[in-house]
Amino acid sequence: MEHLDDPREEPFEILASSSLADSHIKVLKQGDTFGVFDRDGDVRSVKQAAEGLYHEGTRFVSRLELTLNGVRPLLLSSNIKEDNVQLSVDLTNPDMMHKGQMVMPRGSLHLARVRLLWQGRCFERLRIHNYSLRPMPVRLSFRIDADFADLFEVRGRKRERRGERYDPVLTKEGVILGYRGLDGVRRRLHFRCSPAPTTIQEGELICETLLPAGDAVQWDLTMICETGGSSFGELSYDGALTEVDRSIKSAEADECLIVTSNEQFNAWLNSSLADLHMMVSDTPEGPYPYAGVPWFSTPFGRDGLITAFELLWVNPAIARGVLAYLAATQAREVSPERDAEIGKILHETRKGEMAALNEIPFGRYYGSIDSTPLFIMLAGAYYERTGDLPFIEHLWPHIELALKWIDESGDRDGDGFVEYFRQSSDGLVQQGWKDSYDAVFHADGRAAEGSIALCEVQGYVYAAKRRAARLALVLGHAEKARGLLRDAERLRAKFEKSFWCQDLSTYALALDGSKQPCRVKTSNAGHCLWTGIADPKHGMRTAKTLAGEAFFTGWGVRTVATSEARYNPMSYHNGSVWPHDTAIVAAGMASYGYKQGAVRMLSGLYDASLFLELKRLPELICGFTRRPGEGPTLYPVACSPQTWSSVAVFLLLQACLGLRIEAPRARVSFSKPTLPSFLEHVEIKNLRVGNASVDLSLELHANDVGINVLHRDGRVGIVVTK
């Protein structure tokens, strides 16, 4: 992420003059379109607020305010449907007086607003029912505007020049607002109302009627976001709802079903999958999980890869889409202004005017040190999960190119470690997942300088080479496989010598440009456990360190321990809790035999979900220690939903169960499975293994977990190691 904490240091910070945590915003997303609305369903024209309807990196609706007879209606309730498809808002009229007389008592009219998105369009159905005993005059006003601000402008980026606004075009159904950007692209918002409004003017549509007692009236609103020469066929609200429902059913068909004895845990699982369905967008290469709303609703390499890992056992189709997309966008040339080198995997891609004009470097940006080894890791894990050899054959040239980048451009000084150093003056200084400007530092708080070799990146490279070796062997490249395994073992030995800190009982955060270790306790070491690079004894010591009070808040693992100089529980990366990070740490703990640590992490994030709206884990929470009877402290500008946070539950559950699926061997295995006390029973249905599928029942006993096969279709074996 290009989120940065200090505007003095970097040009792409997210200004925190308004808080997403305290505004009770409602979020919808579909494809390349997302909406951020207040509880009334409005978009209030407030500067430096995230509210609006966005499409392809541009805000198309910057104002949408509803009034009834000249006043704002009273809010009754506001909810996102469980499947994240619709925003439903219930409103009523306040007491309305005229010349001292009550003309409309509060609660006479019920206003129901239901809104959804589909393919660049926002549909709203507004229905008003008169529950009074006499006819009521209704005068609805929709005040509208479109500032066509680039997302980075909304985030706080200042621009010296902007494009040209077109004069509004009034139509029989509404108004068209337009803008030609400096990139030469024409963007237009079509705002339509059916039945047609009574009055149409530049910034306002008015609908009037006299509503009989007991009667109801309905208007359908459509907001169409047009970019360049894009065109949209006619589609009604009902037609859009049908298309959305069909899309959700298609996505669900690829997933296994998980049901437990705990209804609140089931609600967390269902919410997580609903977030996934909302955040996944179709690309020409397949489904891709966009990172987060509002700031990161676009493909990110690292985020997509880790999301795919978290989901791999539940739905490997996501991993296939991620791998195909990142292979298609793999760097094929050297471009220092984009931190691009041949073979490198994408960090992020952006649409919008500022990206097109290179006012920001993120049109297609490669400033991430870990996406490339993670890409290889996921390719190997995907093959193990699916046995999809034809796809691996298609990917192999991209894997070889990524391996070449690791060995050459990734290891700038030839010391055997992969390190980064920003080439673009506008790019990211820190290029690991903790990319705040101050995220890499020494024990005394000094910033690490020069080329940075992060501990977790060496783990990713180790795992990538081992995974690539297995793929090479399957593809008949035995000598290549042996060489990769030798490389991995050399790296492991060198890593232990350079990164292990005996007195800290963990691995150093990084090596700086002088090869001096950053002797700081951080969650990064947990990623080393996940990849398997850690020595077994050191791995267990690290796991117990990460489970200690300096790291574990009661909700999850702090990114930086409380003992460290730069620890701040309200910072972005130096003491906060990230759910995806906690899940990876849990998986690492479990792989080194510390199952109770994994259970503790699952339990903490489950408890956090109970306090959160929609049981949705945000991008991050503050790292304060849990207080009895209180929920977690929210981070003010955290994205919610953030996909890798939403689906962290699946990796956490997999870690506790020791679940591994090997499709080439037609085998599902459980290594020392365990469950928290609040999960007495778990059923996994339609778990696909190659062409077979299996339904499993898991029962928590006093000292172990019993596993039974409920149904088996095809050849698949179940192996349990206790």
N, C-alpha and C positions, 0 to 999 in steps of 0.2 A: 504494500500500500504506500502511496505517496503522502500519507498523513504525517505531518511533522508538528512538533510541539512548540517550537520557538520561531516566531515570524522574523526575528532578527537574523536567523541563520539561513532560512530557506524560503523560496518564493511560492511554495505550493501548500502552505499550511491551511488547515480548516479553522476559520475564525470561530471562536466559541462565545460570541456575544449573545447568542440565543442557544438554549439547550433543548436538544431533542428529548431529553429525559423528562422535562417538566411540562412539555407542551401537549401531551396526550394526542399525538398525531396518529393518523390512520394511514396505512400504506397499502397500495395495490401495485402489482407489477404483472406485465405480460409481455414477453418478447423484449423489444427494445424500448418499451414504453413503461413508465411508472408514474404514480401519482402520490403526492404527500398532501394530506388534507387535515383540517382540524376536525374536532369531534362533530361539528355541525355539518360536515361535508363541504365546507367552504374553503377557498383559498384566499386568505387575508393578504392585502397588499402591504406587507410590512417588510422594510428593508432588512437584509441580512437574515431572512427567514428562509427555510428550505421548502416551504409549501409551494406547490405548483404541480402542473402536469408536464412531464418531460418526455421527450422522444429523441432518440439518437443524440443524446448529449446536449440538448437544447430545451429550455423551458418554454413551452408553447402557451401555457395558461399561467399568468402571474396574478390574476385576480378572478375570483368567482364567488360573489357574495349574494346570497339570497335574502330578500326581505319580503315580509307579508304585510300588506297595507302600510308600508313605510317603516316598519320596525323589524328587528331581527327576531325570528321565532324563538320560543323557549325549547331547550334541549330536554328530551325525555330519556333517550338512550342512543348509544352509538356503538355498533359492533361490526367487526369483520367476521364474515361467515367462517366456519371451521375449516373449510377447504381453501380459504383465502381468495375466493373468486369474487365475492361481492362485499361492498360496504353498505350497511343498512343503517339509516339514521331515522329516528322517530322524533318529531317536533310537534309543538302545538302553539297556539296563539297566546300571548299574554293578555291581561285585561286591557281592553281598548275603550277609551273614552272619547266622546265628542261633545264639546260645549257642556262639560260637567255631567254628561249622561253616559251610562254604561251601554255601549252599542254592541260589544262582543265580549262576553265573559271568558276568562281564561279557560282553556280546554274545550272550547266550542268546536274547533277544527283540529283534525289530526293530519299532519303532513308526514308522509313516508317517502324518503329518498332512498333509492337503491341504485348502486353504481357498479359498473364493471368495465374492464379494459379488454380490447381484442384488436390485435394487428394495427396499432397506430391510432386507434380510436377509443374514445371514452364515451360510454353510453350511460345515461341516467334516466330512470323512470321516477317521476314525481307524482304521487297520488294524494289527493286531498279529500277527506271525508268530513261532511258536516254532521256533527252529532247533536247539534242544537235543535230546537223546535221551530225555528223560523229560517227563512232564507238569509244567507250571509254573503256580503260582497267580498270578493276575493281579488286582490290586486298583487300579483307576484312580480317582483323585479329581480332580474339577474344582471348584476353589474359585472362586466367582464373586461379583461385586458390581457394582452400578450406582450411581454417585454422581449421575447426571443433571446433571453440571456443564456450565454454558454454556462454549462454547469460550473466551470471554474470561476466565472464571474460571481455566481451565487455563493460559491465557497469563499469569496473574498478577494479574488484576483482582480486588480485594476487594469483597465485597458485605456490606451491613449485615444483610440478611434473605434467607432462601431460603424455598422452598415447603415442602410437607409430604410426607414419605415415607409410602407405604402399607405396611401389614404384608404380608410376602411371602405369596403364595398357592401352596401346594404342589399339583401335579397329578400324574397318573399318569406323565407323561413328563418332568417337570422342575419348574420354578418360574417364577412371574411376579413381577417386581419393579416397583414403581410409584412415581410421583411426580406430585403436582399442583403446578405452578409458580405463582408469584405472578401470572402472566399468565392463570391459569385453565385452562391446557391440561394435560390428563392425558397423561403419557408413561409407557409401560410397556415393559419388556423381557421377552419370552417366551423362556425358555431350555428347549429340548427335546432329548431324547436318545432315539434309537431304535437297538436295543431299549431298553426302559425301564430306567432305573437300578435297581440293587439297593436303594439307600438314597437318600432325598431329604430334605434338611434345608435350613434357611434359606439358608446360604451355601455349600453343598457338595452335589454329586452324586457318588455312588459307584457304580461298575460293577465287578462281581466275576465271575470265572469261573475254572475250572481248564482250562487250555489244553493239549490233548494234544500230544505230540511231533510236529513236522512240520505242525501244523495252524495255522489262522489264524482270527481273529475280527475283526469290524468293527462300529463304532458310527458313526452319523451324528448330528451335532449341528446344531441350527438355533437361531440367535439372531435374533429378530424385533424390530425397533425400531418401536414403535407410537406415533404422535403424534396426539392428539385422537381423532377418529373414524375414523382410517385403518384399513382392513381388508385382510387378505392372504389370498388363496386358498391352498389346500394346494399345496406345491411341494417336490419331493424334491431332493436333491443332484444327481442325474443330470438332472432336468428343468431345474434352474438352469444347469447346465453347457451344456446344449443351447441355452438362451436366450442365454447370453453368447456362445457361438460364432456363433450366427446374427447377433447384433448386430455382432460384429467383421467378419464377412464383408460385411455391408451397408455398413459404413463404408469398407472397403477398395475397394469397387466404384466409389466416387466419385473415387479417387485415381489419378494416373499412377504408373507404376512406374519407379524409378531404380535401375540396376544399374551398378556400376563394376568396373574391373579390380582394385580394392583391397578384399579381403575385410573388413579391419578398418573401412574407411570404410563398406562396405555394412552392417556390424553397427551402426555409429553411426546410419546412416539408418533402419534397421529399428527400433532402439531408440527413436529420436525419434518415429516413427509409432506405435509401441506406446504410448508415453507420451501422445501426442495422443488415441488412441482411448480410453485410460483416463480422461483428464481432460475429455473432451467429455461434457456432459450434455444430454439432450433437454429442451427447453422447449416450451411451446405455440407459440412462434414459430420453432422450429427448433433445430439443434445449437448449443451454446455452450461454448467451452473455459473451464472453471473455471481459476482462476489458479495455485494451488499447494497442496500438502499438506505439513504439516497446517494451517497458519494461514490460508490463503487459498483454501479449497475452496468457492468461491462465485463468482458472476459479478462481475468487475471490468470497468468500461468500458474504461479505457486498455489493460489487459492483453489483453482480448478483441480489441480493435481491432488492436493491434500483432501479436498472434498471427495474426490473419486476414491481415494484410499479409505476414507471413513465409511463409504457406502459400498465398497467393493463386494462384500459378502452378501449384501441385500440386493443390489442392483448393479451388475457389472456393465450394463449398457451405458451408464454415465461415464465410466472409465474409457470405454471405447470412443465415445464422442469427444472426450477431452484429449485423448491421445491423437485422434485423427485431426482435430483442429490445430493442436500445437505442432504437429508434424507439417501441416500445410502452411503454417506461419513461421516455421523455423528460419532463423536468419541465414541468408544466402550470400551476404556481402558484408564487408566491414564498413561501419558507419559510426564514427566516434560520437557524433551528436545524438545518436540514439543508443549509445552503449552497445551497439550490435557488432557481433563477430560471427564468422561462419560457423554454423552448427549450434549456436546458442538458442535456447528456448525463450519464448516470449515472457516478458514481465506483465505487460498490459497493453491493450489497444483501446483507443478512444475515437469516437465520432464527434462531430460538432465543429463549429467555425474555428475555434482557437487551435484545435488539433490540426485542422486542414491547413491553417496558416503558419504552423510551427511556432505559434506563440507559447505553446507548451510542448514538451518533447514526447508526449505520450500517444501520438497518433498510432505508432507501433513502436513500443519501447522495450528494450532488452536489459535494463539495469537490474537484474536479479541474478545473484550468484548461485542460487539453489534450484531454480526451475529446471535446469538442464539435467543434473543428476536425478532429480525427482521424476523427470520424464522417463528416464531409463528404468528406474525402480518400479514405476507404475506399469510400464510395458511388461516387465518380468512378472509382476504380481498378477496382472490381467491374464497372462497366458496360464499361470498356475490355476487361476480361478475358473477359466473358461475352456482351456484347450483350443482356443481359436487360432490355429496355426496359420491359415491364409492371411489373417490380419497382421500377424507378427511378421510374416514374409514381406508384406507391404511396408511395414514400419522399419524393417531392418536397415535399409540405407540411412534413414533418419537417426536410428540408434548409433550406427557407426559414425555418423557425422558428429553426433553429440559426444561420443567417446573421444573423438579426435579433438574436439574443443576442450574437454576436460584435461587432456594430456598436454595440450599446447597452450592455447590462449588462457585457459583457466589456471594454469600453473605458470605464472609470468616469470618467476625467477628460477624455476626448475628444482625447487626444494622438495617436491613431492606432495605439497599441499595446494589445494585450490584456494585462491584468494581473489579479492576484488579491489579495484581502485577506480573511482569514477573518471570516465573520459569526457563525458558531456558536462559543460559548465552549468547546464540547467537540469541535469539529472539528479538522481538520488545519491547522497553521500554514503549512506549505509544501505547495503544491497542484500542483506539477509531478511528474514521475515520481520525482524525488529528493525524497521527502517527509519525510526526517529533519528534526528541528527546526533542525539546524545546517548544512543542505545549501546554503544561499544566503548568501554572505558576501563581504566585500571583501578586497582584497589583504593587508591587515594582520590579517585574521582576524575583524574586527568583523562581527557579524550584520547583514545588510541589513534595513532597517526600512521600514515603510509598504507601499504597494501595489507588488507585484513583477511586473515584465515580464521573463519569461524569454526568452532568445534563441531557444531551439528552438520556443517557442510562437508567436513571430512567423513562423517558418518554416512551421509547421503552418497558420497562418492564410493565409499567402501561397499555399501549395499548395492549401488548401481552396477558396479563391476561384477559382483557376485551374481546378480540377477542377469546381467548381460552374458555372463559365462554360461549360465544354464540355457539361455536362448541360443547362443552360438552352438552349443552341443546339439540341441534339438534340430538346428538348421544344418548340421553336418560340418561345422567349422571347429573341429576338435582342438587344433593347435591354437586358434584364437581363444577358445575357452580356457585352455591351460594358462595362457599368458595373462588373461584377465584375473584369474584366481591368484596367480603369483603377485600381480600388482596389488590386489586387495590385501593380501597378507603382509606385504611390505608396508603398505599404508597403515595397517592396524598396529604393527610394531612401532612404527615411527610416531603414530598418534599417541600411543601410551607413553612413550618417552617424553614427548614434547608438551602434552596437555594435562597429564594427571598431576593433581595437587594433593599430596599425601595429607598435609595439615588441614586442608579444607574438606577432605572426604568427598571430592567431586572433581570434575574436569574444568579447566580454565575456559572462560568464555571464548577467548580468541588469542591468536598471536598477532602482534602489531607488525608494522613494517620492518622493525629491527629484530623481529623474531622473539620479542619479549612477551611472555604470557600475560594476559589480562586475568589476574588471579581474583576473580569475582564469582560469587555463587549466583548462578542464574538457572532458569528452567531450560536453557539451551542444552544442558547436559542430559536432560531427559530424552531429547531427540537422539542423542548418541546411543542410549539404551535401545530405543525403538529400532535403530538400524543394525544393532548387533556388533558395533565396532568395539565396544567396551570389553575389557578383560572381565571374566566372570566375577572375581572377587571385588574388583573395583566397581563393577556394575551394581552389585548388591549394596555396596556402601553408598553409592550415589543415589540409588533408589530410596534408601532410608533417610538420607539427607534431604531429599526432595519431599519426603512425607513429614518432615519435622515442622515444628512451630514456626521457624523462620520462613518457611515456604507456604505451608498449607494454612489457608485462612479459615477453613470450615466450609468454604464453597468450592475452592479449587486451588491450584498452584500459582503462587506469585511468579511473575516473570523475573523478578530480582528479590533476593532474600532481604529480610529486614535489617540484617547486619551490614549491608553495603552502603558505601558513601552516597550514591545517587538514588538510594531507595526513596520512593515517593509513591504512596498508594493511589494517588490521584493522577499519576503520570500515564502516558500512553503505553510505554513499554518498560518502565523501570519500577515495577512494583504492583502493577495491575494484574488482574486474572483474566486470561483469555480461555474460553471453553475448549477451543480446538487444541490449544497448547496443553491444557490439562489432560485431554483425551490421549494425546500422543505420549505424554509422560506416563499416563496409566498403562498404555500399551507397552511402553518400555519397561516399566516395573514388572508387569506380568511376564514378559519374555525372559527376565532374569530371576523368575521364581518368587517375586514379592507380590503375591496375589492380594494380600490384605491391603496393600497400598492402592492397587487398582480398584478394589471394592470401596475404599475410602473416597477415592476421587469420584466414582460413579454416584455414591451416596450424597456427596457434597453438591454436585451439580443438579442432581435430582431435587434436593431440598431447595436449591436456588430457584428451580423452575416453578415450584409451588407458589412463589411470591410474585412471579412475573406475569404480565398480561399475555394471554394466549399461550402461557407456558413456553414462551419464546426466549431462548438464551441470546442476548445481544452480542455484538462484536467483542466487547469486553465489559468488565465491571471493575470498580475500584477495589484495591487490595487491602481494605480494612479487615481486621479480624472480625469474624462473625459474632454478633451480639445476640443474646437469648431473646427470642420473641420478635426479632426484627428480620427483615429481608436484606438482600445485598444492596450496597450503595452503588447507584448507577453512574456511569461515566457520561458526561454531558453531551458529547457529540458522537457517541457510538452508533454505528449502523445497526438497525434492527428492522428486518431480518438481516443477518450476516450468515451466508450459507454454511461456511465451515463450522460456525458455532451451532447452528440449528441441527446439523446432522452428527454432532460429536457424540451423541448418545449411542449411536450404532457401533462406533469404535470402542467406546467404553464397555458396552455389553460384550462385544467380541473379546476384549482383553480379559474380562472376568471369566469367560467360558473357555478361553484358550482355543477358540474356534479357528480351524483352518480347512479350506476347501481346495482339493487338488483334483481338478477335472480330468487331467490326463491319466490319473490313476483311479478315477471314479471313486474318490474317497472323501469323506467328511470326518475330521478328527477333532477331539476335544482333549486338551491337555490340562489335567488337574482343574476341572471346571469348578467354579465357585460362584455364589450369588449373594447379594446382600439380603439381610433378613426380611426386607419389605417385598422381596420377590420370591414367594413360596412356590410359584408354578409359572412356567413359561412354555408357550407353544410356538413353534416355528413351522409355518405351513408354506407349501409350494417352494421349497428351497431347491433351486435348480442346479444340477451338477451335470454339465454336458447336456446330453439328451434325456437324462433321467431327472426325477424330482423326488423329494422325500418330505414327509411331515414328521416332526419330532416333538416329543413331550419331555420337558425337563422339570424335575421335582427336587426341591431343596430339602435335604435331610440334615440331621444333626452334624454330621462330619463330612458330608460330600453332596454331590448333585447326581441324582439318578436320571438316566437318559433312556427313553424308549422310542421305538419307531412306531408311529401310528399308521403310516401309509407309505408305500414305496412303489414308484412307477419307473421301471427300468433298472439298470444295474448300477448300484451305488452302495458302497460299504460304509459302515459307521464304526469308528475306532475311538475308544475312550481310554485315556491314560490317567491313572489316579496316583 
